[in-house]
Amino acid sequence: MFEKVLIANRGEIALRIHRACREMGIETVAVHSTADQDAMHVRLADESVCIGPPPAKDSYLNASAILSAATITGVDAIHPGVGFLSENADFATMVEEHGLVFIGPKPEHISLMGDKIAARQAAETLGLPVVPGSEGAVASAEDAAHLAEKIGYPVLIKAAAGGGGRGMKLAPTQGELLEAFKFAQIEAKASFGFDAVYLEKFLPHPRHIEVQIMADGQGNVAHLGERDCSLQRRHQKLVEESPSPALNPEERDRIGRLASAAMSQLGYQSAGTIEFLYQNGEFYFIEMNTRLQVEHPVTEAITGIDLVREQIRIAAGLPMSFGQDDITFSGHAIECRINAEDPVTFVPSPGVVTDYHAPGGLGVRVDSGLYSGYRVPAHYDSLIAKLIVHGQTRNECLMRLRRALDEFVIEGVHTTIPLHQRLIGENDFIDGNYNIHWLERYVGNEEGRAE
């Protein structure tokens, strides 16, 4: 087992990884920018190293600075967390070339799934259903128009190296395709340095269902159920729950087995999430995230399995501590992402937290690095806390979530807590009757009323 691990991330996920390491008897090294020198994970780590100024490109995306910190502190392994360099195959390779262990998948799998076109082609080869679309990159708007006629409008133009909705444009009709194609290329180039795009059929009312996979690279693969991540704004998830209220046991078992078989065939290692659109009883592969997910706690809540601990064990060369038959699913869990944003306009709200009180009680978990006096920096993602609630039934979970949100106090900055309080009172959410477009319409109505 490792003696010391460097955590190449920040915020609540860095603290989450630190806690797992501590419980395993592993020392931790926190790297941080000057903006994060007072962050909770920096305070709690055994050692800390400043790796640069606030801009992420000069700190958390600075592979050389991170590797230098790893060398100076004598760590055995690096955990990349989520975001930043977590899905950067070049960084994973550099870590290995420095004689360290990258706590995550093999670089070749990160590279494969990071290219959305190659990932789509691989998914088909591995037996996963895909959304109807182009076989590869589409070279011109004229080629896109010809293909769109075959697929049928509306279509999505998507960046090959995309993620988070960047480089994704909707073309409802042929007349709107040219402009959508051009802007998708421009945004893809600006966001990823690579302007290749491809086409997919636009599904009008799908849900976003993802399957959590764990594999040890030694022949053991298991799925840990699905998460429903359909409540999204601008392709960014706000609420996740497990199990999905839309699936029946047969569908749940079918997609889990498909995902496990695909990863077994691929020879995958570590945690991974295979994401699907689900509509009218059918699943369609959209992408795979070769890392830990922000929403992993809902899976931990219903399975009792520590996914970060399992990642670390696998990276250390140990087999998985469980098999598929050992996994049992208990109750229901929901996660609310709490962002430092205005709950109506979604304008970021950095600043000093003047008062902080986290909810507690049976079945309530808060992942956050906040404390009274902490300054929320303006340089990074606005996620400042995750509230995860577990109950024996979905109704019990909803009642507990309502109570926990009422207890949650974060003063000094605006947060999305009021939005979550409104959302969980909506009949569509209570009934589980929503899809990936529902929240956009709801938020649009809220903004309209606010004006």
Secondary structure, DSSP 4 states (H G I P E B T S, - for coil): --SEEEE---HHHHHHHHHHHHHTT-EEEEEEEGGGTT-HHHHHSSEEEEEESSSGGGTTT-HHHHHHHHHHHT-SEEE--SSTTTT-HHHHHHHHHTT-EESSS-HHHHHHHHSHHHHHHHHHHTT--B-SB-SS----HHHHHHHHHHH-SSEEEEEEEEETTEEEEEE-SGGGHHHHHHHHHHHHHHHHS---EEEEEPPSS-EEEEEEEEEESSS-EEEEEEEEEEEEETTEEEEEEES-TT--HHHHHHHHHHHHHHHHHHT-EEEEEEEEEEETTEEEEEEEE-S--TTHHHHHHHH---HHHHHHHHHTTPPPS--GGG----SEEEEEEEESB-TTT--B--EE--EEE---STTEEEEE---TT-EE-SSS--EEEEEEEEESSHHHHHHHHHHHHHH-EEESS--SHHHHHHHTTSHHHHTT---TTHHHHHHHHHHHHH-
